[in-house]
Amino acid sequence: MSITEILNRIGPSTSSGILTHEEIKLLLAAEGDDKKLLFDKALQVKLAHLDNFVHLRGLIEYSNVCTKYCLYCGVRSKNPNFERYTLSDEEVIECAKLAHELGYGSVALQSGERSDAAFVDKITHLVKEIKKIDNGSLGITLSLGEQTEETYRRWFEAGAHRYLLRIEASNEDLYYKIHPRDAKHDFKTRLNCIDSLLKIGYQTGTGVMVGLPFQTLDDLADDLLFFKKKDVAMVGMGPFIPHPDTPLWQYRDQIPSAEKRMELT
């Protein structure tokens, strides 16, 4: 089947044009005129569902303290080469108030992964304080990593309504090529956390990195099918950017898009 035939089956309805793994893989490999056809169809579908607006959200980078040591991440706990920080309560609330004054509809509170009681209590307090701004009109998104279902529910009841937890790779084998294989970095725990967020009622987002060493078009096609199966509300697919203070730096020349990227030194 040609790309044109596949695209002709995709209409503005979300129930039309269900794609198979092989069809998605063919679209991902599109080049030249086929890629332009794909982009044109993507814009058509996007405008049919989302119109042509940009929605701004205020991102509050709360802390870069992290208990994990993922193999790709520059803020991994085993990297001693930069300064750690955590914003004060006053700084967080000031940022949220500024976002509201500037007309932002929501803020996103993001940090490295911690799950200790002091951290959970602090986030609960901050969410409640942010909800006091203009009678709770400011939406709150959290991106704070893996937590227990009890913690997720506690934050939801405090006033958070969206949560972003990227899976980074929906293929378990690939997941363990970019994470240590230990209790702190467990693939099934990550999946269970996404399910807990959906169960509680969060508008749940997840996502993956694109351009990882070892990653294939089959992996990316499966990622897209994973998003559809989970029926998540938000999807993030960002580029893998090698960091020199991480184990994956040694594979920087194996990025699939290496010939198109900025040369790394």
C-alpha positions in Angstrom: 0.0 0.0 0.0 1.3 3.5 -0.9 1.5 6.4 1.5 -1.2 8.2 -0.6 -3.6 5.3 -0.1 -3.0 5.2 3.6 -3.5 9.0 4.0 -6.7 8.9 1.9 -8.2 6.6 4.6 -7.5 9.1 7.3 -10.3 11.6 7.8 -11.2 14.3 10.4 -13.0 11.7 12.6 -10.9 10.2 15.3 -12.5 6.8 14.6 -11.6 6.8 11.0 -8.4 5.5 9.4 -7.1 3.2 12.1 -3.5 2.4 11.2 -1.6 -0.8 11.6 2.0 -1.1 12.8 3.3 -1.6 9.3 1.3 1.4 8.0 2.6 3.6 10.8 6.2 2.4 10.1 5.8 3.3 6.4 4.6 6.8 7.3 7.5 7.3 9.7 9.9 6.4 6.9 8.4 8.9 4.5 10.8 11.1 2.5 10.5 13.8 -0.1 7.1 14.3 -1.6 5.6 11.6 0.6 6.8 13.4 3.7 5.1 16.6 2.4 1.9 14.7 1.9 2.1 13.3 5.4 2.7 16.8 6.9 -0.2 18.3 4.9 -2.5 15.6 6.2 -1.3 16.0 9.8 -2.0 19.8 9.6 -5.5 19.0 8.2 -6.3 16.7 11.0 -4.9 19.0 13.6 -6.9 22.0 12.4 -10.1 19.8 12.4 -9.6 19.0 16.1 -7.6 21.8 17.7 -8.0 24.8 15.4 -5.0 27.1 15.0 -4.2 28.3 18.5 -1.1 28.2 20.7 -1.8 27.5 24.4 0.8 28.8 26.8 1.6 27.2 30.2 4.0 28.4 32.8 6.7 25.8 33.5 8.1 26.0 37.1 11.3 24.0 37.4 11.0 23.3 41.1 14.1 21.2 41.7 16.9 19.3 39.9 17.4 17.0 42.9 16.8 13.4 41.7 17.1 10.0 43.3 17.3 8.2 39.9 20.3 7.8 37.7 18.9 7.1 34.2 21.6 6.5 31.7 20.7 9.5 29.4 19.9 12.2 32.0 22.3 15.0 32.9 20.6 15.6 36.3 21.0 11.9 37.2 21.9 11.5 40.9 25.3 10.0 40.1 26.4 13.2 38.2 28.4 15.4 40.7 29.3 18.0 38.1 26.6 20.6 38.6 24.9 22.5 41.4 21.6 21.2 42.8 18.8 23.5 43.8 15.2 23.5 45.1 13.0 26.6 44.9 11.5 28.0 48.1 7.8 28.0 48.7 7.8 31.8 48.1 9.5 31.4 44.7 7.1 28.8 43.5 4.0 30.8 44.5 5.5 34.0 43.0 6.0 32.2 39.7 2.4 30.9 39.8 1.0 34.3 40.5 3.1 35.8 37.7 1.8 33.2 35.3 -1.8 34.1 36.3 -1.1 37.8 35.9 0.3 37.2 32.4 -2.9 35.3 31.4 -1.6 31.8 31.5 -4.3 29.2 31.9 -2.2 26.7 33.9 1.2 26.1 35.4 3.3 22.9 35.3 5.4 22.0 38.4 8.3 19.8 37.4 11.3 18.4 39.3 13.6 15.4 39.6 12.2 12.2 41.0 11.7 12.0 44.7 9.1 10.1 46.7 10.1 10.7 50.3 7.5 11.9 52.8 8.9 15.4 53.1 8.7 15.9 49.3 5.2 14.5 49.0 4.1 16.8 51.8 5.8 19.8 50.2 4.1 19.3 46.8 0.7 18.8 48.5 1.2 22.2 50.3 2.3 24.0 47.1 -0.6 22.6 45.1 -3.0 23.8 47.7 -1.4 27.3 47.8 -1.4 27.6 44.0 -5.2 26.7 44.0 -5.8 29.7 46.3 -4.8 32.1 43.4 -7.9 33.7 41.9 -10.2 31.1 43.5 -8.5 28.2 41.9 -8.8 29.4 38.3 -5.2 28.4 37.5 -4.8 24.8 36.3 -2.0 22.7 37.7 0.0 20.1 35.9 2.6 18.0 37.8 5.6 16.2 36.3 7.2 14.6 39.4 7.9 11.1 38.4 6.9 7.7 39.9 4.8 7.8 43.1 2.4 5.6 44.9 -1.2 5.6 43.9 -2.0 7.1 47.3 0.4 10.0 46.6 -1.1 10.6 43.2 -4.6 10.7 44.7 -3.5 13.0 47.4 -2.1 15.5 44.9 -5.2 15.2 42.8 -7.5 15.9 45.7 -5.2 18.9 46.6 -6.0 20.5 43.2 -3.7 19.1 40.5 -5.6 17.9 37.5 -2.9 17.0 34.9 0.1 14.7 35.2 3.0 14.1 32.8 4.9 10.8 33.2 7.0 9.9 30.1 7.6 6.2 29.5 10.7 7.2 27.4 10.5 3.9 25.6 7.4 1.6 25.4 9.7 -1.3 24.3 10.9 -3.0 27.5 14.2 -4.1 26.0 14.9 -0.6 24.8 13.8 0.8 28.2 16.6 -1.1 29.9 19.2 0.1 27.4 18.6 3.6 28.6 17.8 2.8 32.3 19.7 0.7 34.8 18.0 -2.7 35.4 17.3 -2.4 39.1 14.4 -1.8 41.6 14.7 1.9 41.2 14.2 1.8 37.4 11.5 -0.8 36.9 9.6 -0.8 33.6 6.5 -2.4 35.0 6.4 0.1 37.8 6.4 2.9 35.2 3.5 1.3 33.4 1.6 0.8 36.6 2.1 4.5 37.5 0.5 5.6 34.2 -2.4 3.3 34.9 -2.8 4.7 38.4 -2.9 8.3 37.0 -5.6 7.3 34.5 -7.6 5.5 37.1 -7.6 8.5 39.5 -8.8 10.8 36.7 -5.8 12.9 35.8 -5.5 14.2 32.3 -2.5 12.0 31.8 0.4 12.7 29.5 3.3 10.4 28.5 5.9 10.3 25.8 9.2 9.0 24.5 12.5 10.2 23.2 13.2 10.1 19.5 16.6 9.4 18.1 17.9 7.1 20.8 20.8 4.8 20.1 19.4 1.3 19.4 15.9 2.7 18.5 14.2 1.6 15.4 11.1 2.6 13.3 9.4 -0.5 14.8 10.0 0.9 18.2 8.5 4.3 17.2 5.5 2.7 15.6 4.9 0.7 18.8 5.2 3.9 20.8 2.4 5.5 18.8 0.2 2.4 19.3 1.0 2.4 23.0 -0.2 6.0 23.3 -3.4 5.1 21.5 -4.0 2.0 23.6 -3.6 4.0 26.8 -5.8 6.8 25.4 -3.6 9.5 27.0 -4.6 13.2 26.8 -1.1 14.5 26.1 1.9 13.0 24.1 5.4 14.4 24.2 8.0 13.1 21.7 11.3 15.0 22.1 14.7 14.5 20.6 17.4 12.6 22.4 20.3 15.0 23.1 23.5 13.2 24.4 24.9 14.7 27.6 28.7 14.3 28.2 28.2 13.4 31.9 26.0 10.3 31.1 26.7 6.7 30.1 24.8 7.1 26.8 27.3 9.8 25.7 29.5 6.9 24.4 26.8 6.1 21.8 26.4 9.7 20.5 27.6 8.6 17.1 24.9 5.9 16.8 21.9 8.3 16.9 19.7 7.3 13.9 19.5 10.9 12.7 23.2 11.5 13.1 23.7 12.7 9.6 21.0 15.4 10.1 22.0 16.7 13.6 24.4 19.3 14.8 27.9 17.8 15.1 28.8 16.9 18.7 32.2 17.6 20.1 
